[in-house]
Amino acid sequence: MRLLSFLTEIERAIMMEANAAEGTVWDAARIVNFQTGLARLTLTLRPDADPGMPAGVIVMQHFGLADGSFCVKTSLQWAGATVPVVLSVYETPVLNWKMEASRIAATWLAGPPAEAPSVTAPMSLDTPLEATGTER
């Protein structure tokens, strides 16, 4: 499938999943560069839209793999979120592009993932380090 066609399928799937008519929730802007295999779909909420709907950017990269097949890497980036979600679609003989577009649309509409809490705690300079293991 061509890059622009897949991007259009994703946009349609988002509209269908959100049960929205075209142009009622988002203003969409698409940019595609076929030479580099890059595409971007920017979804901006319209002023009269439900503020609970996501807004942001979907960036796609289309590239060939060593075995001759193709991959489409999709990065979902929501407005106000710091962590993007990356989904890859690998071309196979049984790949259903519409199903993959629906999967990406559902992930987009689910919104950004919850941010993981920080697991690093400040270390105390008073705590000595201990070696673990067995002596040989």
Wavefront OBJ file of the C-alpha trace (Angstrom):
o trace
v 0.000 0.000 0.000
v 1.216 3.490 -0.722
v 2.174 5.779 2.120
v -0.510 8.395 1.453
v -3.192 5.721 1.044
v -2.330 4.166 4.412
v -2.283 7.585 6.086
v -5.749 8.265 4.625
v -6.966 4.872 5.881
v -5.756 5.744 9.387
v -7.521 9.112 9.260
v -10.767 7.465 8.092
v -10.484 4.808 10.789
v -10.042 7.502 13.456
v -13.178 9.269 12.231
v -15.107 6.004 12.133
v -13.912 4.856 15.588
v -14.773 8.285 17.043
v -18.168 8.145 15.293
v -17.495 11.609 13.865
v -18.199 13.087 10.471
v -15.210 14.438 8.584
v -14.259 17.918 9.764
v -16.505 17.943 12.845
v -13.915 17.138 15.533
v -10.468 17.729 14.043
v -8.818 19.924 11.491
v -6.450 17.589 9.667
v -3.286 18.521 7.808
v -1.212 15.980 5.865
v 2.333 16.220 4.612
v 3.943 13.419 2.585
v 7.455 13.135 1.140
v 7.587 10.096 -1.123
v 11.347 10.372 -1.705
v 12.177 10.005 1.984
v 9.225 7.745 2.824
v 7.943 10.098 5.538
v 4.395 11.280 6.202
v 2.711 13.298 8.917
v -0.921 13.737 9.887
v -1.638 16.585 12.299
v -4.991 16.456 14.066
v -6.005 19.720 15.754
v -9.220 19.939 17.757
v -11.802 22.310 16.360
v -12.969 25.025 18.809
v -16.453 23.499 19.140
v -15.202 19.902 19.586
v -15.322 17.812 22.748
v -12.188 18.778 24.720
v -11.787 15.148 25.824
v -10.803 14.055 22.325
v -7.076 13.611 21.618
v -5.069 15.978 19.441
v -1.540 15.682 18.156
v 0.555 14.206 15.372
v 0.874 10.827 13.662
v 4.250 10.419 11.947
v 4.896 7.536 9.556
v 8.066 6.162 8.009
v 7.970 3.669 5.137
v 11.148 1.703 4.436
v 12.396 -1.508 2.886
v 13.790 -4.377 4.922
v 16.730 -6.621 4.069
v 14.435 -9.471 2.955
v 12.754 -7.232 0.349
v 9.545 -6.640 2.296
v 8.425 -3.281 3.633
v 7.701 -1.832 7.058
v 5.659 1.168 8.103
v 6.703 2.590 11.463
v 4.061 4.827 13.033
v 4.723 7.208 15.911
v 1.684 8.539 17.779
v 2.354 11.805 19.606
v -0.395 13.502 21.590
v -0.537 17.185 22.511
v 0.669 17.619 26.081
v 2.125 14.103 26.342
v 5.851 13.479 26.587
v 5.900 9.791 25.688
v 5.051 8.773 22.099
v 3.765 5.321 21.155
v 5.486 3.573 18.248
v 3.667 0.885 16.250
v 5.193 -1.048 13.357
v 3.359 -2.747 10.504
v 5.315 -5.369 8.573
v 4.177 -6.254 5.080
v 3.184 -9.910 4.728
v 1.122 -11.733 2.093
v -1.858 -11.916 4.469
v -1.629 -8.372 5.876
v -4.948 -6.520 6.040
v -4.090 -2.804 5.775
v -7.567 -1.689 6.881
v -7.299 -3.775 10.062
v -3.878 -2.273 10.795
v -5.280 1.228 10.214
v -8.096 0.428 12.674
v -5.574 -0.836 15.247
v -3.559 2.396 14.957
v -6.764 4.480 15.139
v -7.919 2.680 18.288
v -4.523 3.265 19.898
v -4.694 6.946 18.939
v -8.195 7.401 20.367
v -7.212 5.646 23.614
v -4.918 8.603 24.248
v -1.392 8.776 25.559
v -0.089 6.097 27.886
v 0.123 6.829 31.568
v 3.516 8.212 32.406
v 5.627 5.823 34.424
v 6.585 7.097 37.854
v 10.229 7.822 38.377
v 12.048 4.832 39.827
v 15.240 6.643 40.684
v 15.581 7.806 44.241
v 18.319 10.103 45.409
v 21.199 8.134 46.873
v 22.548 9.021 50.237
v 26.266 9.693 50.389
v 26.283 8.088 53.834
v 25.223 4.665 52.533
v 28.221 2.460 51.694
v 28.067 0.233 48.637
v 28.199 -3.511 49.205
v 29.594 -6.140 46.894
v 27.428 -9.176 46.244
v 28.320 -12.624 45.007
v 30.456 -15.478 46.189
v 34.184 -15.687 46.801
v 36.234 -18.003 44.623
l 1 2 3 4 5 6 7 8 9 10 11 12 13 14 15 16 17 18 19 20 21 22 23 24 25 26 27 28 29 30 31 32 33 34 35 36 37 38 39 40 41 42 43 44 45 46 47 48 49 50 51 52 53 54 55 56 57 58 59 60 61 62 63 64 65 66 67 68 69 70 71 72 73 74 75 76 77 78 79 80 81 82 83 84 85 86 87 88 89 90 91 92 93 94 95 96 97 98 99 100 101 102 103 104 105 106 107 108 109 110 111 112 113 114 115 116 117 118 119 120 121 122 123 124 125 126 127 128 129 130 131 132 133 134 135 136
